[in-house]
Amino acid sequence: MKAFFPCAGFGTRMGEWTKNLPKPILKINNIPLIYYSLFHAKSWGITDGILNLHYFGEKIQEELKGFQDFQLHFSLETPEILGTGGGIRTGIENFWNKRDNFLVLNPDFILFPEPGFNPWPTEKDKELFDCILYLSKIPENATYRRLSLEEGHVQFAPGGYFYLGLSWMKAECLSDLEPNRPYDLADTFRKLSAQNRLGGKIFPGTFLDLGEKQFYEKYKDTDFSDRLSNEWIEFRNRIVS
């Protein structure tokens, strides 16, 4: 089972916090953000992961050099950053193949799923969709891109939902993209939506989006152990030991 972790961005919304560090290794309660996504990936059966790297990518590699819970590949984007669509397509070209399917986990989000949640689709879902986005209702006064959800299909029409950075994808839905060129993943989502191949499910749980400076500063010293599973404590202790 495979997962992609988008880690190449500049973190410009974080202000001085990302002047000398990439956002995925900013710390929450002394734990770099990326580990929260890696923890969930492990609990969902991931055995093979890709991180795309650009801005201070070597610092992410250094942080994760001792990670042993599953295999990690680093897809370096130089000299040009490729966007999430281009980053995933290039990572597939470098390490996987077009017959694979995988999860995407955005490290900006810390997820608190309900017990027993598993993001992998059913066989029926795999027949109906090439990609499934996990959605949540848009918080009041938030500025996320608004999506609608009708009978399990996601539409790029103003609605009450937004994509919270967790999805399942078939690699073949990116096959029309060329490796090592920049692409916006949202364009692929729009194409799939127009073809009625973009699915959506409501995420069963809560979340925090820490991709904005004010939210990071509010929660950077918070211990979320009581909102995660018991396995988190053992995982966390190994990371900080």
N, C-alpha and C positions, 0 to 999 in steps of 0.2 A: 504494500500500500504506500502511496506516494503523496507528498505535500509540497507546495511551493510557498515560500515566505518572501513577499516583496520587501526588500531592504535597501534599495538603491537611492531613495529620495534624499533631497538636500535638507529636509527638516526646517524649511525657512519659517514656518509658522511658530517654531519654538524659540525664536529670538536667540538670545545669548547662550541658551542651553546647548545649542548645536553648533556653536562657533568652532569648537574643536572636537566634537564627538558626533557620530551619527545617531539619529533618533532611536534605532532599535536597541542601543545599549545604554540609554539613559535609565537611571535606576528608580525603581519603585520599592520602597522599604528595603533598599540595598540589593535588589535583584534587578538586573537589566531586563527591560521590557520583553526582549525576544524570548526569554525563558518561559514566560507565561504562555506564549503560542506553542513553543516546543513541548511544554508539559501537556497541553491539550492534544497535540498531535500524537504524542506517545500514548495517551490514554485512548485514542481513537484508532490505534493499531498501525500507525505510520512506521515504516521500516526504512524509508528512503526519502530524503528531503533535498530541495534546492533553495538556496538563498541567492538572489541577484544582488550584486554589490557595485557601488560606484563611489558615493561620497564617504570618505574615510573607511572604505571597505576593508582595508587591512586591519583596522581596529576591531571590526566585527569578527574577522577570521581569527585574530589573536584571542579574543574573548572566548570563542567557541572551539579552540584547538583541542581542549580536553573533553569535549562533549562526546559521550559514548552510548547514549540511549538508542540512537539509530544513526544510520549513515547520513552524512551531510555532504553536499556538493556546493561549491561556490562558483557562481557564474559571474565573471567579472565583466563589467560594461565599461570599456575604454575605447577611444577617448570620449565617446558620446553616451549619455544616459538614454536608455531605450524606452522608458515608460513601462507601465506594468504589462501591457499587451506584448510589446517587443521583448521585454525581459523574460516573460514566460515562454514565448516562442523560441527565443534563443537558448534558454535553459533546456527545453525539450530537445532541441537539436544537439546540444552538447552532451546530455546525460541520459535522456529517456528516448522514447520513440512515439510516433503518431498514433499508436494503438493504445497508449496508456490513458488512464483517467486518474484524477488526483484532486486533492483538496487545495484550496488557497486560503491562507490564514494571514490576515494583515496584523502585524505586531502593534499597530496603533491602538487596537482594541484589546481590553482585558475582558474575557467572557466568563460569565458565571452561569453555566447551563444547569438545568434541572437534572437531578440524578437519573442516570440511565440514558441520557441523550447521546445519540450517535448520528453524525451528519452524513453517513454514507447512504446513497439512495437505494431503494428497492429495485428489483428487476423491472417492475412496471415503469418506475420513474426513468430508468435508463432507456427504455423504449420510447418514452414520450419526449424526453428532453436531452439536449446536449450539454446543458449547464443548469445548475440550480443555485439560486441565490438565497441566502438566509437573510430575512428582513425583520425589522422591528418598526413599531409605530414611531413617527417622528415626534421627538419631544417638543414641547411648546417653545416657540421662538428660535428653534434650530434652523439652520440654513442648508441642510442636506438636499441632494437632488431627490425630488419627489417621484416615487414610483407607484403604480397601481398594481393590485393583485386580484385577478379574476379567475376563479376556478383553477387555481394553481399556476396560472400563466402570468408572468411579469410583463407589464406594458410601460413604455416610456411616456406615460401620460400623467398629469398632475394627480397625485393620490396621497394617501396618508402614510406611506411606508418608505423606508430607505434601506439601502444595502449596508450591512454592518461588518463587511470585510471577511466574511466566511462564505465560501462557495465550493461546489463540486463541479468539475469540468471534464469533458472529453478532450484530449489533446487534438483530435481531428478537427474540432471546431475552430482551431487556429491555423489550419493547414494552408489557408490562402495568404498568410502573412510570410514575408521573407525573414529569415534569421538575420540578426545583427542590424536591424533597422528599427527606428522608433515607431511605436504604435500605442494608441490609447485603448485600454481594455474595454472602456465604455462603448467604443465603436463596435466591437465584437458583440457585446451585450445587445446593442440596438439591432444589429443584424439578426441575431438569434430571436429576439423578440418579434421582429417582423415576420419571421418564419414560424412563429408559434413553437419555438424550440427552447425558449428560456423559461425555466420553471422558477417558482418561488415558494418558500416555506417560512412560516413565522418562527423565529428563533425562540425556543422554550427556555426562557431564563432572562437574566439581566446582563448589563454590560456597562463598561466605561470606555468612552472614546478619549484617549489621552494624547491625541495628535495635535491638540491646541495648547499653547503656552499656559493659559490660565487654568486649564483643567489639570495639566501635569503638575503645576505648582501647588494646586489644591490637594492632590492625592499622593505626591511623591514620597511622603513619609508614612503612608498608611499600610498596615499589615492586613492583607485580604485573606489570610488563612481560614478564617471562619466562614468565608463565602465560597471556598473551593473544597474539593474532596479531600479526604484524609491522606490520599496519596501525595497531595501537594506538599505536605510538611516534610515527608521523606525526600521528595525530589528537591525541594528548596534547601534542605540541610546539606545535601550532597553538593549543591551548587556553591554554597557559601563556605563550605568547610575548607 
